[in-house]
Amino acid sequence: MIKLAIVSPCYNEEEVLEQSAARLTALFDELVGKEKISADSFVLFVNDGSKDRTWNIIKKLHKENLYVKGMNLARNVGHQSAIMAGMMTAKDWSDAVVTIDADLQDDLNAIEEMIDAYTAGYDVVYGVKVSRQADPLLKRLSATAFYKLQRRMGVESIYNHADFRFLSRRVLEQLSHYQERNLYLRGIIPLLGFPSTTVDDVIRERTAGSSKYTLRKMLGLALDGITSFSVKPIYGIVYLGIIFVFISILIGFYVLYSLIAGTAEHGWASLMLSVWFVGGVVLMSIGAVGLYIGKIYKEVKHRPLYNVEEVLCDEDKQSH
Protein backbone atom coordinates (compact mmCIF):
# COMPACT_ATOMS: atom_id res chain seq x y z
CA MET A 1 0.00 0.00 0.00
CA ILE A 2 1.16 3.53 -0.74
CA LYS A 3 0.42 6.76 1.03
CA LEU A 4 -1.31 8.77 -1.69
CA ALA A 5 -1.77 12.53 -1.84
CA ILE A 6 -4.26 14.11 -4.19
CA VAL A 7 -3.33 17.73 -4.91
CA SER A 8 -6.18 19.90 -6.13
CA PRO A 9 -5.70 23.61 -6.97
CA CYS A 10 -8.72 25.77 -6.20
CA TYR A 11 -9.63 29.20 -7.53
CA ASN A 12 -13.13 30.46 -6.67
CA GLU A 13 -14.51 26.94 -6.34
CA GLU A 14 -17.00 27.46 -3.51
CA GLU A 15 -19.85 26.00 -5.59
CA VAL A 16 -18.23 22.59 -6.16
CA LEU A 17 -15.73 22.16 -3.32
CA GLU A 18 -17.95 20.29 -0.83
CA GLN A 19 -19.23 17.95 -3.55
CA SER A 20 -15.68 17.33 -4.72
CA ALA A 21 -14.52 16.56 -1.17
CA ALA A 22 -17.39 14.07 -0.73
CA ARG A 23 -16.50 12.26 -3.96
CA LEU A 24 -12.80 12.13 -3.06
CA THR A 25 -13.64 10.82 0.41
CA ALA A 26 -15.72 8.02 -1.12
CA LEU A 27 -12.84 7.20 -3.48
CA PHE A 28 -10.33 7.08 -0.60
CA ASP A 29 -12.60 4.80 1.44
CA GLU A 30 -12.90 2.47 -1.55
CA LEU A 31 -9.15 2.37 -2.25
CA VAL A 32 -8.32 1.86 1.44
CA GLY A 33 -10.83 -1.02 1.52
CA LYS A 34 -9.10 -2.60 -1.49
CA GLU A 35 -5.74 -2.08 0.24
CA LYS A 36 -4.48 0.02 -2.66
CA ILE A 37 -3.61 3.01 -0.45
CA SER A 38 -2.97 3.50 3.25
CA ALA A 39 -5.55 5.00 5.58
CA ASP A 40 -3.38 8.07 6.16
CA SER A 41 -3.61 9.14 2.51
CA PHE A 42 -5.04 12.60 1.99
CA VAL A 43 -6.25 15.29 -0.37
CA LEU A 44 -4.51 18.66 -0.29
CA PHE A 45 -6.69 21.52 -1.48
CA VAL A 46 -4.53 24.48 -2.57
CA ASN A 47 -6.33 27.78 -2.42
CA ASP A 48 -4.88 29.96 -5.16
CA GLY A 49 -5.88 33.39 -3.90
CA SER A 50 -9.62 32.83 -4.31
CA LYS A 51 -11.92 35.82 -3.91
CA ASP A 52 -14.90 33.82 -2.67
CA ARG A 53 -15.44 31.50 0.32
CA THR A 54 -13.14 28.75 -0.98
CA TRP A 55 -10.58 29.02 1.85
CA ASN A 56 -13.26 29.09 4.54
CA ILE A 57 -14.80 25.95 3.08
CA ILE A 58 -11.39 24.24 3.01
CA LYS A 59 -10.88 25.09 6.70
CA LYS A 60 -14.33 23.68 7.49
CA LEU A 61 -13.64 20.48 5.55
CA HIS A 62 -10.30 20.09 7.32
CA LYS A 63 -12.05 20.09 10.70
CA GLU A 64 -14.74 17.62 9.60
CA ASN A 65 -12.83 15.25 7.28
CA LEU A 66 -9.71 13.30 8.28
CA TYR A 67 -8.60 13.05 4.65
CA VAL A 68 -8.60 16.79 3.94
CA LYS A 69 -5.61 19.09 4.32
CA GLY A 70 -5.42 22.69 3.17
CA MET A 71 -2.89 25.14 1.82
CA ASN A 72 -3.53 28.79 1.37
CA LEU A 73 -1.38 30.86 -0.99
CA ALA A 74 -0.84 34.50 -0.18
CA ARG A 75 -2.08 35.60 -3.61
CA ASN A 76 -3.20 34.22 -6.92
CA VAL A 77 -0.14 32.76 -8.66
CA GLY A 78 -1.86 30.84 -11.45
CA HIS A 79 -2.89 27.26 -12.04
CA GLN A 80 0.56 25.80 -12.81
CA SER A 81 2.30 27.45 -9.86
CA ALA A 82 -0.50 26.40 -7.50
CA ILE A 83 -0.10 22.78 -8.60
CA MET A 84 3.67 23.02 -8.10
CA ALA A 85 3.25 24.49 -4.63
CA GLY A 86 0.89 21.66 -3.65
CA MET A 87 3.13 18.94 -5.05
CA MET A 88 6.27 20.25 -3.38
CA THR A 89 4.44 20.32 -0.05
CA ALA A 90 2.74 16.94 -0.44
CA LYS A 91 5.88 15.09 -1.59
CA ASP A 92 7.33 15.20 1.94
CA TRP A 93 4.15 13.69 3.37
CA SER A 94 3.43 10.93 0.85
CA ASP A 95 4.78 8.23 -1.48
CA ALA A 96 3.05 9.55 -4.60
CA VAL A 97 0.89 12.44 -5.77
CA VAL A 98 -2.08 12.70 -8.13
CA THR A 99 -2.96 16.18 -9.40
CA ILE A 100 -6.53 16.91 -10.42
CA ASP A 101 -8.63 20.06 -10.77
CA ALA A 102 -11.13 20.80 -8.02
CA ASP A 103 -14.13 20.54 -10.36
CA LEU A 104 -13.36 16.79 -10.75
CA GLN A 105 -14.28 16.73 -14.43
CA ASP A 106 -11.48 14.20 -14.84
CA ASP A 107 -12.28 10.52 -14.37
CA LEU A 108 -11.81 9.52 -10.73
CA ASN A 109 -11.95 5.84 -11.70
CA ALA A 110 -8.66 6.35 -13.56
CA ILE A 111 -6.84 6.97 -10.26
CA GLU A 112 -7.02 3.28 -9.33
CA GLU A 113 -5.59 2.44 -12.77
CA MET A 114 -2.78 4.94 -12.10
CA ILE A 115 -1.95 3.20 -8.83
CA ASP A 116 -1.93 -0.19 -10.59
CA ALA A 117 0.41 1.23 -13.25
CA TYR A 118 2.72 2.50 -10.50
CA THR A 119 2.71 -0.99 -8.96
CA ALA A 120 3.68 -2.32 -12.40
CA GLY A 121 6.77 -0.09 -12.44
CA TYR A 122 5.70 3.26 -13.91
CA ASP A 123 6.68 6.45 -12.09
CA VAL A 124 4.56 8.80 -14.23
CA VAL A 125 1.03 8.08 -15.36
CA TYR A 126 -0.76 10.59 -17.58
CA GLY A 127 -4.53 10.90 -17.78
CA VAL A 128 -5.24 11.30 -21.51
CA LYS A 129 -8.64 12.62 -22.54
CA VAL A 130 -10.44 10.14 -24.80
CA SER A 131 -13.60 12.23 -25.06
CA ARG A 132 -14.24 15.96 -24.68
CA GLN A 133 -17.97 15.92 -25.37
CA ALA A 134 -18.65 17.40 -21.94
CA ASP A 135 -16.63 20.49 -22.86
CA PRO A 136 -18.18 23.43 -24.76
CA LEU A 137 -17.51 23.50 -28.51
CA LEU A 138 -15.21 26.54 -28.29
CA LYS A 139 -13.09 24.86 -25.61
CA ARG A 140 -12.84 21.63 -27.63
CA LEU A 141 -11.71 23.51 -30.74
CA SER A 142 -9.24 25.71 -28.85
CA ALA A 143 -7.80 22.70 -26.99
CA THR A 144 -7.25 20.80 -30.26
CA ALA A 145 -5.55 23.81 -31.81
CA PHE A 146 -3.47 24.22 -28.63
CA TYR A 147 -2.03 20.68 -28.76
CA LYS A 148 -1.40 20.79 -32.52
CA LEU A 149 0.39 24.15 -32.23
CA GLN A 150 2.62 22.80 -29.47
CA ARG A 151 3.56 19.79 -31.60
CA ARG A 152 4.41 21.96 -34.62
CA MET A 153 6.57 24.19 -32.44
CA GLY A 154 8.55 21.19 -31.19
CA VAL A 155 7.26 21.15 -27.60
CA GLU A 156 7.51 17.65 -26.16
CA SER A 157 4.19 17.00 -24.45
CA ILE A 158 1.49 14.34 -24.21
CA TYR A 159 -1.35 14.91 -26.68
CA ASN A 160 -4.73 15.55 -25.01
CA HIS A 161 -3.18 15.50 -21.54
CA ALA A 162 -3.80 18.45 -19.24
CA ASP A 163 -2.79 18.27 -15.56
CA PHE A 164 -4.41 15.02 -14.41
CA ARG A 165 -1.40 12.83 -13.64
CA PHE A 166 0.26 10.49 -11.14
CA LEU A 167 3.84 11.14 -10.01
CA SER A 168 5.96 8.98 -7.73
CA ARG A 169 8.01 10.55 -4.97
CA ARG A 170 11.33 10.16 -6.81
CA VAL A 171 9.88 12.02 -9.79
CA LEU A 172 8.76 14.79 -7.46
CA GLU A 173 12.24 14.99 -5.96
CA GLN A 174 13.74 15.53 -9.41
CA LEU A 175 11.00 17.98 -10.33
CA SER A 176 11.91 20.06 -7.28
CA HIS A 177 15.24 20.92 -8.98
CA TYR A 178 13.41 22.81 -11.73
CA GLN A 179 13.29 26.41 -10.53
CA GLU A 180 11.67 28.00 -13.59
CA ARG A 181 9.45 31.01 -13.19
CA ASN A 182 7.57 30.53 -16.47
CA LEU A 183 6.26 27.19 -15.28
CA TYR A 184 4.81 24.75 -17.80
CA LEU A 185 4.45 21.34 -16.15
CA ARG A 186 3.02 19.66 -19.25
CA GLY A 187 6.35 20.24 -20.97
CA ILE A 188 8.70 19.78 -18.00
CA ILE A 189 7.48 16.40 -16.73
CA PRO A 190 8.08 14.50 -20.01
CA LEU A 191 11.67 15.84 -19.91
CA LEU A 192 12.34 14.04 -16.62
CA GLY A 193 12.66 10.73 -18.45
CA PHE A 194 11.19 8.33 -15.88
CA PRO A 195 9.12 5.28 -16.97
CA SER A 196 5.68 6.56 -17.97
CA THR A 197 2.38 5.35 -19.37
CA THR A 198 -1.14 6.65 -19.91
CA VAL A 199 -4.68 5.85 -18.78
CA ASP A 200 -7.95 6.90 -20.37
CA ASP A 201 -9.60 10.00 -18.94
CA VAL A 202 -13.29 10.42 -19.78
CA ILE A 203 -14.29 14.01 -19.06
CA ARG A 204 -17.61 14.63 -17.30
CA GLU A 205 -19.63 17.81 -17.01
CA ARG A 206 -19.13 20.16 -14.09
CA THR A 207 -21.73 19.69 -11.37
CA ALA A 208 -21.75 23.42 -10.64
CA GLY A 209 -19.90 26.63 -11.42
CA SER A 210 -17.97 27.39 -14.57
CA SER A 211 -14.50 26.63 -15.88
CA LYS A 212 -11.81 29.05 -14.70
CA TYR A 213 -9.66 28.30 -17.76
CA THR A 214 -10.81 31.07 -20.08
CA LEU A 215 -9.68 31.38 -23.70
CA ARG A 216 -7.28 34.15 -22.65
CA LYS A 217 -5.69 31.89 -20.01
CA MET A 218 -5.41 29.03 -22.51
CA LEU A 219 -3.65 31.29 -24.99
CA GLY A 220 -1.33 32.50 -22.22
CA LEU A 221 -0.53 28.90 -21.26
CA ALA A 222 0.16 28.02 -24.90
CA LEU A 223 2.51 31.00 -25.22
CA ASP A 224 4.34 30.01 -22.03
CA GLY A 225 4.73 26.46 -23.29
CA ILE A 226 6.05 27.44 -26.70
CA THR A 227 8.44 30.15 -25.52
CA SER A 228 9.77 27.98 -22.66
CA PHE A 229 10.52 24.92 -24.78
CA SER A 230 10.99 26.00 -28.40
CA VAL A 231 13.05 28.49 -30.44
CA LYS A 232 11.17 27.69 -33.65
CA PRO A 233 9.37 31.08 -33.67
CA ILE A 234 12.79 32.78 -33.78
CA TYR A 235 13.89 30.58 -36.68
CA GLY A 236 10.64 31.58 -38.38
CA ILE A 237 11.69 35.24 -38.17
CA VAL A 238 15.04 34.38 -39.80
CA TYR A 239 13.33 32.49 -42.62
CA LEU A 240 10.88 35.36 -43.11
CA GLY A 241 13.81 37.77 -43.38
CA ILE A 242 15.43 35.55 -46.03
CA ILE A 243 12.18 35.51 -47.99
CA PHE A 244 12.01 39.32 -47.83
CA VAL A 245 15.58 39.63 -49.13
CA PHE A 246 14.76 37.22 -51.95
CA ILE A 247 11.66 39.26 -52.82
CA SER A 248 13.79 42.42 -52.83
CA ILE A 249 16.10 40.79 -55.39
CA LEU A 250 13.14 39.96 -57.62
CA ILE A 251 11.85 43.52 -57.24
CA GLY A 252 15.36 44.73 -58.16
CA PHE A 253 15.11 42.93 -61.50
CA TYR A 254 11.64 44.43 -62.02
CA VAL A 255 12.97 47.91 -61.18
CA LEU A 256 15.80 47.52 -63.72
CA TYR A 257 13.27 46.42 -66.32
CA SER A 258 11.08 49.43 -65.53
CA LEU A 259 14.06 51.80 -65.83
CA ILE A 260 15.09 50.31 -69.18
CA ALA A 261 11.50 50.40 -70.47
CA GLY A 262 11.10 53.98 -69.22
CA THR A 263 7.95 53.24 -67.22
CA ALA A 264 9.38 53.92 -63.76
CA GLU A 265 8.41 57.07 -61.84
CA HIS A 266 11.17 59.28 -60.44
CA GLY A 267 12.25 58.03 -56.99
CA TRP A 268 10.04 54.92 -57.17
CA ALA A 269 12.91 52.51 -57.75
CA SER A 270 15.01 53.59 -54.77
CA LEU A 271 11.96 53.63 -52.49
CA MET A 272 10.83 50.11 -53.43
CA LEU A 273 14.30 48.61 -53.16
CA SER A 274 15.08 50.26 -49.83
CA VAL A 275 11.78 49.24 -48.23
CA TRP A 276 12.03 45.58 -49.19
CA PHE A 277 15.78 45.15 -48.79
CA VAL A 278 16.10 47.02 -45.50
CA GLY A 279 13.00 45.28 -44.16
CA GLY A 280 14.51 41.89 -44.97
CA VAL A 281 17.88 42.75 -43.43
CA VAL A 282 16.24 44.09 -40.27
CA LEU A 283 14.16 40.93 -39.84
CA MET A 284 17.21 38.73 -40.40
CA SER A 285 19.18 40.75 -37.86
CA ILE A 286 16.41 40.56 -35.25
CA GLY A 287 16.14 36.83 -35.87
CA ALA A 288 19.90 36.28 -35.54
CA VAL A 289 20.05 38.24 -32.28
CA GLY A 290 16.94 36.40 -31.15
CA LEU A 291 18.66 33.06 -31.67
CA TYR A 292 21.40 34.04 -29.23
CA ILE A 293 18.87 35.46 -26.76
CA GLY A 294 16.87 32.25 -27.05
CA LYS A 295 19.92 30.18 -26.14
CA ILE A 296 20.79 32.50 -23.25
CA TYR A 297 17.16 32.27 -22.15
CA LYS A 298 17.48 28.50 -21.92
CA GLU A 299 20.79 28.68 -20.07
CA VAL A 300 19.66 31.09 -17.33
CA LYS A 301 16.89 28.66 -16.35
CA HIS A 302 19.62 26.33 -14.99
CA ARG A 303 17.82 23.17 -15.97
CA PRO A 304 19.79 20.06 -14.95
CA LEU A 305 21.65 18.37 -17.80
CA TYR A 306 20.37 14.95 -16.73
CA ASN A 307 18.20 13.29 -14.10
CA VAL A 308 19.32 10.35 -11.98
CA GLU A 309 16.79 7.52 -12.24
CA GLU A 310 18.58 4.87 -10.25
CA VAL A 311 21.72 4.46 -8.10
CA LEU A 312 22.91 1.02 -6.93
CA CYS A 313 24.46 1.08 -3.48
CA ASP A 314 26.76 -1.82 -2.56
CA GLU A 315 26.28 -1.14 1.12
CA ASP A 316 22.57 -1.95 1.35
CA LYS A 317 21.87 -3.48 -2.05
CA GLN A 318 19.00 -1.02 -2.52
CA SER A 319 18.23 1.36 -5.35
CA HIS A 320 17.25 4.94 -4.69
C-alpha positions as a printed Julia matrix, in Angstrom:
320×3 Matrix{Float64}:
   0.0    0.0     0.0
   1.16   3.53   -0.74
   0.42   6.76    1.03
  -1.31   8.77   -1.69
  -1.77  12.53   -1.84
  -4.26  14.11   -4.19
  -3.33  17.73   -4.91
  -6.18  19.9    -6.13
  -5.7   23.61   -6.97
  -8.72  25.77   -6.2
  -9.63  29.2    -7.53
 -13.13  30.46   -6.67
 -14.51  26.94   -6.34
 -17.0   27.46   -3.51
 -19.85  26.0    -5.59
 -18.23  22.59   -6.16
 -15.73  22.16   -3.32
 -17.95  20.29   -0.83
 -19.23  17.95   -3.55
 -15.68  17.33   -4.72
 -14.52  16.56   -1.17
 -17.39  14.07   -0.73
 -16.5   12.26   -3.96
 -12.8   12.13   -3.06
 -13.64  10.82    0.41
 -15.72   8.02   -1.12
 -12.84   7.2    -3.48
 -10.33   7.08   -0.6
 -12.6    4.8     1.44
 -12.9    2.47   -1.55
  -9.15   2.37   -2.25
  -8.32   1.86    1.44
 -10.83  -1.02    1.52
  -9.1   -2.6    -1.49
  -5.74  -2.08    0.24
  -4.48   0.02   -2.66
  -3.61   3.01   -0.45
  -2.97   3.5     3.25
  -5.55   5.0     5.58
  -3.38   8.07    6.16
  -3.61   9.14    2.51
  -5.04  12.6     1.99
  -6.25  15.29   -0.37
  -4.51  18.66   -0.29
  -6.69  21.52   -1.48
  -4.53  24.48   -2.57
  -6.33  27.78   -2.42
  -4.88  29.96   -5.16
  -5.88  33.39   -3.9
  -9.62  32.83   -4.31
 -11.92  35.82   -3.91
 -14.9   33.82   -2.67
 -15.44  31.5     0.32
 -13.14  28.75   -0.98
 -10.58  29.02    1.85
 -13.26  29.09    4.54
 -14.8   25.95    3.08
 -11.39  24.24    3.01
 -10.88  25.09    6.7
 -14.33  23.68    7.49
 -13.64  20.48    5.55
 -10.3   20.09    7.32
 -12.05  20.09   10.7
 -14.74  17.62    9.6
 -12.83  15.25    7.28
  -9.71  13.3     8.28
  -8.6   13.05    4.65
  -8.6   16.79    3.94
  -5.61  19.09    4.32
  -5.42  22.69    3.17
  -2.89  25.14    1.82
  -3.53  28.79    1.37
  -1.38  30.86   -0.99
  -0.84  34.5    -0.18
  -2.08  35.6    -3.61
  -3.2   34.22   -6.92
  -0.14  32.76   -8.66
  -1.86  30.84  -11.45
  -2.89  27.26  -12.04
   0.56  25.8   -12.81
   2.3   27.45   -9.86
  -0.5   26.4    -7.5
  -0.1   22.78   -8.6
   3.67  23.02   -8.1
   3.25  24.49   -4.63
   0.89  21.66   -3.65
   3.13  18.94   -5.05
   6.27  20.25   -3.38
   4.44  20.32   -0.05
   2.74  16.94   -0.44
   5.88  15.09   -1.59
   7.33  15.2     1.94
   4.15  13.69    3.37
   3.43  10.93    0.85
   4.78   8.23   -1.48
   3.05   9.55   -4.6
   0.89  12.44   -5.77
  -2.08  12.7    -8.13
  -2.96  16.18   -9.4
  -6.53  16.91  -10.42
  -8.63  20.06  -10.77
 -11.13  20.8    -8.02
 -14.13  20.54  -10.36
 -13.36  16.79  -10.75
 -14.28  16.73  -14.43
 -11.48  14.2   -14.84
 -12.28  10.52  -14.37
 -11.81   9.52  -10.73
 -11.95   5.84  -11.7
  -8.66   6.35  -13.56
  -6.84   6.97  -10.26
  -7.02   3.28   -9.33
  -5.59   2.44  -12.77
  -2.78   4.94  -12.1
  -1.95   3.2    -8.83
  -1.93  -0.19  -10.59
   0.41   1.23  -13.25
   2.72   2.5   -10.5
   2.71  -0.99   -8.96
   3.68  -2.32  -12.4
   6.77  -0.09  -12.44
   5.7    3.26  -13.91
   6.68   6.45  -12.09
   4.56   8.8   -14.23
   1.03   8.08  -15.36
  -0.76  10.59  -17.58
  -4.53  10.9   -17.78
  -5.24  11.3   -21.51
  -8.64  12.62  -22.54
 -10.44  10.14  -24.8
 -13.6   12.23  -25.06
 -14.24  15.96  -24.68
 -17.97  15.92  -25.37
 -18.65  17.4   -21.94
 -16.63  20.49  -22.86
 -18.18  23.43  -24.76
 -17.51  23.5   -28.51
 -15.21  26.54  -28.29
 -13.09  24.86  -25.61
 -12.84  21.63  -27.63
 -11.71  23.51  -30.74
  -9.24  25.71  -28.85
  -7.8   22.7   -26.99
  -7.25  20.8   -30.26
  -5.55  23.81  -31.81
  -3.47  24.22  -28.63
  -2.03  20.68  -28.76
  -1.4   20.79  -32.52
   0.39  24.15  -32.23
   2.62  22.8   -29.47
   3.56  19.79  -31.6
   4.41  21.96  -34.62
   6.57  24.19  -32.44
   8.55  21.19  -31.19
   7.26  21.15  -27.6
   7.51  17.65  -26.16
   4.19  17.0   -24.45
   1.49  14.34  -24.21
  -1.35  14.91  -26.68
  -4.73  15.55  -25.01
  -3.18  15.5   -21.54
  -3.8   18.45  -19.24
  -2.79  18.27  -15.56
  -4.41  15.02  -14.41
  -1.4   12.83  -13.64
   0.26  10.49  -11.14
   3.84  11.14  -10.01
   5.96   8.98   -7.73
   8.01  10.55   -4.97
  11.33  10.16   -6.81
   9.88  12.02   -9.79
   8.76  14.79   -7.46
  12.24  14.99   -5.96
  13.74  15.53   -9.41
  11.0   17.98  -10.33
  11.91  20.06   -7.28
  15.24  20.92   -8.98
  13.41  22.81  -11.73
  13.29  26.41  -10.53
  11.67  28.0   -13.59
   9.45  31.01  -13.19
   7.57  30.53  -16.47
   6.26  27.19  -15.28
   4.81  24.75  -17.8
   4.45  21.34  -16.15
   3.02  19.66  -19.25
   6.35  20.24  -20.97
   8.7   19.78  -18.0
   7.48  16.4   -16.73
   8.08  14.5   -20.01
  11.67  15.84  -19.91
  12.34  14.04  -16.62
  12.66  10.73  -18.45
  11.19   8.33  -15.88
   9.12   5.28  -16.97
   5.68   6.56  -17.97
   2.38   5.35  -19.37
  -1.14   6.65  -19.91
  -4.68   5.85  -18.78
  -7.95   6.9   -20.37
  -9.6   10.0   -18.94
 -13.29  10.42  -19.78
 -14.29  14.01  -19.06
 -17.61  14.63  -17.3
 -19.63  17.81  -17.01
 -19.13  20.16  -14.09
 -21.73  19.69  -11.37
 -21.75  23.42  -10.64
 -19.9   26.63  -11.42
 -17.97  27.39  -14.57
 -14.5   26.63  -15.88
 -11.81  29.05  -14.7
  -9.66  28.3   -17.76
 -10.81  31.07  -20.08
  -9.68  31.38  -23.7
  -7.28  34.15  -22.65
  -5.69  31.89  -20.01
  -5.41  29.03  -22.51
  -3.65  31.29  -24.99
  -1.33  32.5   -22.22
  -0.53  28.9   -21.26
   0.16  28.02  -24.9
   2.51  31.0   -25.22
   4.34  30.01  -22.03
   4.73  26.46  -23.29
   6.05  27.44  -26.7
   8.44  30.15  -25.52
   9.77  27.98  -22.66
  10.52  24.92  -24.78
  10.99  26.0   -28.4
  13.05  28.49  -30.44
  11.17  27.69  -33.65
   9.37  31.08  -33.67
  12.79  32.78  -33.78
  13.89  30.58  -36.68
  10.64  31.58  -38.38
  11.69  35.24  -38.17
  15.04  34.38  -39.8
  13.33  32.49  -42.62
  10.88  35.36  -43.11
  13.81  37.77  -43.38
  15.43  35.55  -46.03
  12.18  35.51  -47.99
  12.01  39.32  -47.83
  15.58  39.63  -49.13
  14.76  37.22  -51.95
  11.66  39.26  -52.82
  13.79  42.42  -52.83
  16.1   40.79  -55.39
  13.14  39.96  -57.62
  11.85  43.52  -57.24
  15.36  44.73  -58.16
  15.11  42.93  -61.5
  11.64  44.43  -62.02
  12.97  47.91  -61.18
  15.8   47.52  -63.72
  13.27  46.42  -66.32
  11.08  49.43  -65.53
  14.06  51.8   -65.83
  15.09  50.31  -69.18
  11.5   50.4   -70.47
  11.1   53.98  -69.22
   7.95  53.24  -67.22
   9.38  53.92  -63.76
   8.41  57.07  -61.84
  11.17  59.28  -60.44
  12.25  58.03  -56.99
  10.04  54.92  -57.17
  12.91  52.51  -57.75
  15.01  53.59  -54.77
  11.96  53.63  -52.49
  10.83  50.11  -53.43
  14.3   48.61  -53.16
  15.08  50.26  -49.83
  11.78  49.24  -48.23
  12.03  45.58  -49.19
  15.78  45.15  -48.79
  16.1   47.02  -45.5
  13.0   45.28  -44.16
  14.51  41.89  -44.97
  17.88  42.75  -43.43
  16.24  44.09  -40.27
  14.16  40.93  -39.84
  17.21  38.73  -40.4
  19.18  40.75  -37.86
  16.41  40.56  -35.25
  16.14  36.83  -35.87
  19.9   36.28  -35.54
  20.05  38.24  -32.28
  16.94  36.4   -31.15
  18.66  33.06  -31.67
  21.4   34.04  -29.23
  18.87  35.46  -26.76
  16.87  32.25  -27.05
  19.92  30.18  -26.14
  20.79  32.5   -23.25
  17.16  32.27  -22.15
  17.48  28.5   -21.92
  20.79  28.68  -20.07
  19.66  31.09  -17.33
  16.89  28.66  -16.35
  19.62  26.33  -14.99
  17.82  23.17  -15.97
  19.79  20.06  -14.95
  21.65  18.37  -17.8
  20.37  14.95  -16.73
  18.2   13.29  -14.1
  19.32  10.35  -11.98
  16.79   7.52  -12.24
  18.58   4.87  -10.25
  21.72   4.46   -8.1
  22.91   1.02   -6.93
  24.46   1.08   -3.48
  26.76  -1.82   -2.56
  26.28  -1.14    1.12
  22.57  -1.95    1.35
  21.87  -3.48   -2.05
  19.0   -1.02   -2.52
  18.23   1.36   -5.35
  17.25   4.94   -4.69
